[in-house]
Amino acid sequence: MTNSFNFQTLQLETDRLFIRPYQLGYANDLFIAISDPDFYQYIPEKPPTINEVKDIIKWSIECNHKNSLEKIYKLNLGIIIKEKNQLIGYYGLGPYDLDSTKIEIYYGLQQDFRGKGLVTEAVKALLEFGFTTLQLEEVVGVVFPQNSSSVRILERVGMKRKYTISSPPEEHQDFEGMDYYSINKNDYVKE
């Protein structure tokens, strides 16, 4: 298989959302989306500065130049709500830190837009892309069990909890206590 797919121009669309690769013009909207006081409550990282957001976007663009149908380095996508033409969050696919042979899905949404089913809508579109275009066999996700909203999203899209992560390697202690979910291509049901 050759890399005939252009990740820089990837566009996914749902009823309410446009989903596109990061662009430098997204920096301010992305920074606003992730600057909610509780955004990082369940994400084991510190909130980035606006300059760090710009660096993440530049790095993501570089990854899209390297991404291929055979190998995803990192696929960071902006979630844009159609009615406002505004970036309201992010999600994507990338190697799972505890086993780089697996591809993990991740996401985050601005507080004002949570609880409306938007992430579930976006995740379904990304799973469809992953299983059909990328021909992934499995997608995994990790979440703290107390993050009930995120647990519901994973379960709504058909992911199943497999186990709780315990005693991860020293460099990945942030994963301690997270639940590991997965869905394979054969179990994915397109609605």
C-alpha positions in Angstrom: 0.0 0.0 0.0 1.4 3.4 -0.8 0.7 6.7 1.0 -1.8 8.2 -1.5 -3.7 9.8 1.3 -3.0 13.5 2.1 -3.3 14.0 5.9 -2.8 17.7 5.6 -6.1 18.0 3.7 -8.1 15.5 5.7 -11.7 16.6 6.3 -14.3 14.7 8.3 -17.8 16.0 8.7 -20.8 15.1 10.9 -24.2 16.7 11.2 -22.9 19.4 13.5 -19.1 19.3 13.1 -16.2 19.9 10.7 -13.1 18.0 11.7 -9.8 19.2 10.3 -6.1 18.9 10.9 -4.6 21.6 13.1 -3.7 24.8 11.3 -1.6 27.7 12.7 -4.8 29.9 12.5 -6.4 27.6 15.2 -3.9 28.6 17.9 -6.1 31.2 19.7 -9.3 29.1 19.5 -7.5 26.0 20.7 -5.9 27.9 23.5 -9.3 29.2 24.6 -10.9 25.8 24.3 -8.3 24.2 26.6 -8.0 27.1 29.1 -11.1 26.2 31.1 -10.1 25.7 34.7 -11.2 22.1 34.8 -10.0 21.1 31.3 -7.0 19.3 32.7 -8.7 17.7 35.7 -8.3 14.2 34.2 -5.4 14.9 31.8 -2.0 14.2 33.4 -0.3 17.2 31.9 -0.1 20.8 32.8 -2.0 23.3 30.6 0.1 24.7 27.8 0.8 28.4 27.2 -0.3 30.1 24.0 3.3 29.7 22.6 3.3 26.0 23.6 -0.1 25.6 21.7 1.5 27.1 18.6 4.5 24.7 19.0 2.0 21.8 19.3 0.3 22.9 16.1 3.6 23.2 14.2 4.6 19.7 15.5 1.2 18.3 14.5 1.6 19.7 11.0 5.0 18.1 10.7 3.4 14.8 11.9 0.8 15.1 9.1 3.6 15.3 6.6 5.0 12.0 7.9 1.7 10.2 8.6 0.9 7.5 6.2 -1.8 4.9 5.8 0.7 2.4 7.2 1.9 4.5 10.2 0.4 7.2 12.3 2.9 9.3 14.2 0.2 11.6 15.6 -3.0 12.8 14.0 -4.3 15.9 15.9 -7.6 17.3 14.6 -9.6 20.3 15.5 -13.3 20.0 16.2 -15.2 22.9 14.7 -18.8 23.5 15.4 -20.6 24.3 12.1 -23.2 26.8 13.5 -20.4 29.1 14.8 -17.5 28.1 12.6 -15.5 27.9 15.8 -12.9 25.4 17.0 -14.2 24.0 20.3 -11.9 21.2 21.0 -9.5 18.6 19.7 -9.2 14.9 19.2 -7.0 12.4 17.4 -5.2 9.2 17.0 -1.7 8.3 18.0 0.5 5.5 19.4 -0.5 4.4 22.8 2.2 5.3 25.3 2.3 1.9 27.1 2.3 -0.1 23.8 3.3 1.8 20.7 2.0 -1.0 18.5 -1.5 0.1 19.5 -3.4 3.2 18.3 -5.1 5.3 21.0 -8.0 7.8 20.6 -8.0 10.9 22.7 -10.2 14.1 22.9 -10.9 17.2 24.8 -13.8 19.7 24.4 -14.4 23.3 25.7 -16.6 23.4 28.7 -19.5 25.3 27.1 -20.0 22.6 24.5 -19.9 19.5 26.7 -22.9 17.4 27.4 -24.4 17.8 23.9 -23.1 14.6 22.3 -20.6 16.4 20.2 -17.6 14.3 21.2 -19.5 11.1 20.7 -20.4 12.4 17.2 -16.8 13.2 16.5 -15.4 10.0 17.9 -17.8 7.9 15.7 -16.5 9.7 12.6 -12.9 9.2 13.6 -13.4 5.5 14.3 -15.1 5.1 10.9 -12.1 6.8 9.3 -9.7 4.7 11.4 -11.3 1.4 10.5 -12.1 2.1 6.8 -9.4 4.4 5.5 -6.5 3.6 7.8 -7.5 -0.1 8.0 -6.8 -0.2 11.8 -7.6 -3.5 13.4 -8.1 -2.0 16.9 -8.4 1.4 18.6 -7.8 1.8 22.3 -8.6 4.5 24.9 -7.6 5.1 28.5 -9.6 7.1 31.0 -9.8 7.6 34.7 -13.0 5.8 36.0 -14.1 8.9 37.9 -14.3 10.7 34.5 -17.8 9.5 34.0 -18.4 11.7 30.9 -15.5 10.3 29.1 -16.4 6.7 30.2 -19.9 7.2 28.7 -18.4 8.4 25.4 -16.2 5.4 25.0 -19.0 3.0 25.9 -21.5 4.8 23.5 -19.1 4.2 20.6 -18.8 0.5 21.5 -15.5 0.4 23.3 -15.3 -2.2 26.1 -13.4 -1.9 29.3 -10.6 -4.5 29.5 -8.7 -3.8 32.7 -7.4 -1.1 35.1 -3.8 -0.1 34.5 -1.6 -0.9 37.6 2.1 -0.6 38.1 2.9 1.0 34.8 6.6 1.7 34.0 8.2 4.5 35.9 8.1 7.0 33.0 4.3 6.4 32.7 3.1 6.6 36.3 0.4 9.0 35.2 -1.5 6.0 33.8 -1.8 4.4 37.2 -5.5 3.6 37.9 -6.8 4.4 34.4 -9.1 2.0 32.7 -8.1 0.6 29.4 -10.8 0.3 26.7 -10.7 -1.1 23.2 -12.7 -1.8 20.2 -11.7 -3.9 17.2 -12.7 -3.5 13.6 -15.0 -6.5 13.6 -16.9 -5.2 16.6 -17.4 -1.7 15.3 -21.0 -1.0 14.3 -21.5 2.0 12.0 -24.8 3.7 12.6 
